[in-house]
Amino acid sequence: VQLQAYGGGLVQAGGSLRLSCACSGRTLGTYPMGWFRQAPGKEREFVAAISWWGGSTFYADSVKERFAISRGNAKNTVYLQMNSLKPEDTAVYYCAADRVPYGSTWPTTNVGVSDEYEYWGQGTQVTVSS
């Protein structure tokens, strides 16, 4: 499974960006998916996650009501729509595939933990200017 995140860029505070995560090698529908981010000098942090077929979503408190995670119609792309961006959203954003077995109870208690995720894409830089 190879994941590729793209769509980052430079945006002013209050603006929007949509990140995409594309998969090759296997359909993304067999994995719950997550987005994480890492700012310079900080630990990687959880942003959002979505269940196998998109019926359930889960967000970090810092992005609730501003970000939305979704799956594409073909289920092989996952999106992160980011609205009302703030300078503190500046980070490298990564998409990741959750290792939890298909059909298990989700979200798990570790949905926001990096170790729960088996496959990672290369990150895409998001910079929000004030």
N, C-alpha and C positions, 0 to 999 in steps of 0.2 A: 504494500500500500504506500503510495507516494502522495503526499499532500502539498499543495502549493497555495499559499495565501497571497493575495494581491489586492490592489485598490487603495493602498495608503497614499498619503501625500501631505501637503501643507494646506492648512485651512485656518481661517480666522475663528476666534472664539464665537460661539453661537452658530457656527456653520454645521454642515453635515458631510458625512462620507459613508460610502457603503463598501465594506470589505467583502471579498469573496474567497472561498476556500474550495479548490477543485481537487478531485481525487482521480488517480489513475491506478489501475491494478485490481480494484475491487470496488463494488458499489458502496457509497457512504451510508446507504440505508441499513447496512448491517452493523453500524456503530452509532451509539449516541455520540454527539460531537460537542466540542467545547472551544471557546475562545479564551485565551489568556493574554496578558500583556506584561511587558517588563520595561520599566523606566530606568534611565541611567542611575546606577548606584543603588537600585532597589531590587527586592526579590520579585520573582515572577508572581503575578497574582491572577486569580480567576476573574473572568468577566461574565461569561454567559455559557449556557449549555442547552442542548436540545435533544429530545429523545429520538429513537430510531426513525420514526416516520413523522416527527414534527408535532405530535399531539401535546407534548409537554415541554415547557421551557423553565429555565431557572437562571436567576441573575444575581450578581453581586449587588449589594445595597447601593454602592457608589454609582451604578449605572442604571438602576431601575427607573422606569418612566422616560429614559433618554435613549437607550439602546434597545434593539430588537433583533433577536436571532431567528433565522428561518431557513427552510430548505427549499431548493429549487424544485420545479415540477418533475424533473428527471431524477431527483433525490441524490444526484451525484455532486451537487454543489451546496455549500452552506454559506449563508450570508450573515453579516453583522451590519445592520443599519445603525449608524451612530448619528444622533441628532443633538442639538444644543451642546456642542462640544465645548470643553473647557481646557485651559492650558494644562491642568493636571491629568488630562487624558493622554497627553503626549507620551508615547511609548512605542516599542516594537510589539506588534500584535501577532500572535501565533494561533493557528488552528490545530486541533488535536482530536484524535479518535479514541474514545473511551474503550477500555478493555473489558468492561462488564459483559458477561455472556448475553447473547440475544434473548430477549424476552424476560430477563431478570427484572426484579423490582428496581425502578428508577424514578427519581434520582436516588443514588446511594448516599450514604453519609459522607462519602469522600468525593462527591461530584466536583468540589472546588479544589481538590488536591491534585497536583501535577502527576503524582505517581499513579493515579487512577488511569491515566491516558497512555496508550501504547504507541501510537504513531503521532509524529509531529511534523508540521510543515515548516518551511523556512518562514521567517517573520516578514512582516511588511511594516514600514515605518509610518507612524501617524504623528504629525507635528501640529499642534494647535497654538497659534500665536495670539497674544493678548491684545 
